[in-house]
Each structure stands twice: as C-alpha cells, then as structure tokens.
Amino acid sequence: MNVDLLPEDCFAHILSYTSPRDACRLSLVSSTVRFAADSDNVWEKFLPVDYMEILPRLVLPLVYFSKKELFMRLCSPVLIDQGKKTFSLEKSTSKKRYILGARELSITWANNPLYWTWKPFLQSRFTEVAELRTISWLQITGKINTKTISPKTQYAAYLIVKFAERAFGLDSLPSEVSLEVGNGSFKSQGTVYLRWQERKKQLECLGHLYFLHRDEALRSRVSEGDGERFAREREDGWIEIELGSFYNDGGDGKEVEMCLKEVKGQHLKGGLIVEGIEIRPKE
C-alpha cells in the first residue's frame, strides 16, 4: 500500500503510537510522511501528559514554534524549581529524567560551615554544590514521588559526585547505599567504596597496615545487602554511584527515598563534592 494515499490525519494518528525515534526515521520515507510525522498531533503524544504543568516551573522559559521543537528542547536538561532540579526527556523513548541538586537533598549537618561548604563549581549545572570539609557521620538522602516520573518504567538513582584533591577517609570503609519505595514495600541495599579503582590499587600496594585490623572488624558491621557497587565516570566528567533501582508501575504515588551513608567508622572524612542525585530510566 502506498502510504502517500492515506489521509494525513490518519497517518499522524498511527505515528503517535510509535516512538520519537520511529517518527524521525519514518519522516525520511516521503515528503507526505514527513509532514505528518512533524505534526503537533504526533509530538504532543510524545510529550509527558503533565508537560503544561512542568513548563511554568522552568527557570528560563523555552521558545518553541511546534510540539516537535518543544520535545527536542526538553531532551536537553533544563533547570526547574528555582534552579534546584533539572528536568529532561530521553530522546529515543520520551521517558522523564530528573536531577535533584544538592540543595534539594537532605545532607546531615550541611548547614554547619564546620562540616560542609556551599560554593559555586564551574563544572556543575547548578549554581552551587556541597563540599564536605570534615565529618564522621556522612549521610545524604534524596526523595522523589513516583507520580512525577514516567509510569511502567524501570528507574535507577545515581549519586553524582567528585573527589577533591584533598579527599581523605572516604574509602576507609564501604558506604551503605539504599533505595526504598513507599513504606518499605520495596527496598534494595548495597555497599560502595568512595574511591577510584586506581586509588584502590594504591592502597593495596601500601598495605594500609596501620588501620588494617580495625577496618576489617568494622567492615563486618556494614550490611552488604545486594552486593558491592562501584563508582564510575560519566560523560559529563562527574562520577556516579548507583543507589538502587525500582520499577514504577504507575499506580498511586509513592515516595522513593534514596540514601548513601557511612556512619559506623567514626573516623573523619572529607573532600567529597556533591552535585545531586539523578533519577533516570535504567538501560
């Protein structure tokens, strides 16, 4: 069948049940198909159902002349909620992504300048980040409601950090990571060392002799949960640590709590730079 013979609104309706990626590919078939594939009727279906509620929350308004252009602009992260979060869409699936900036997180003693410093950071997408000066009790928590993210989607949460040159004490013991949905209806747990693999090799070469026996005893008190996780470098130059993953079934809104903590070592640590927590569809 020649698709050019189909009524434009009929073909646009069919395309709206595909995906942004498919609509872009099919637009190459012919000029008739391209006209239908670029229509507002198609691209409004790819936008979140609550996009009209999201747009007023943008720090800087977006200028757009079509729903396709709006969609494409939202595929790049935009600041929302007084600059405390970013919002974006995945171009291939139109699923929602958020980053909760450090100011949107609950960081124990973050407002005490003896322990944490708030400062601008050139590589950050936010106006400021939190840098750990020195502390023994490290706990960082973020929350998001499942109603604000895409339904029927597997999500994961990632803590976004950097390590200052002066970083110390962060990798003496593994930190505990966890993610809980609702009132304990689902919970995942694990551990992670706040360090690079190169740093791990250096410590192994040095032997870490002085603290070896003490650390081994303390490690036995740390709950490993689902196993050890690893810090990895992102494309934007930051380092991310997976806190956990969950499936959003799209039912009643539930609170998702994500946490990293190291509170059992009682030793001082510092030099952790916190940008935020990203919640994105898991590949």
Buried (B, 14 or more C-beta within 10 A) or exposed (E): EEEEEBEBEEBBBBBBEBBBEEBBEBBEEEEBBBEBBBBEBBBBBBBBEEBEEBBEEBEEEEEBEEBBBBBBBBBEBBBBBEBBBBBBBBBEBBBBBBBBBBBBBEBBBBEEEEBBBBEEBEEBBBBBBBBBBBBEBBBBBBBBEBBBBBBEBEBBBBBBBBBBEEBBBBBBBBBBBBBBBBEEEEBBBBBBBBBBEEBEEEBEEEEEEEEEEEBEEBBEEBEEBEEEBEBEEEEEEBBBBBBBBBBBEEEEEBEBBBBBBBBBBEBEBBBBBBBBBBBBBEE
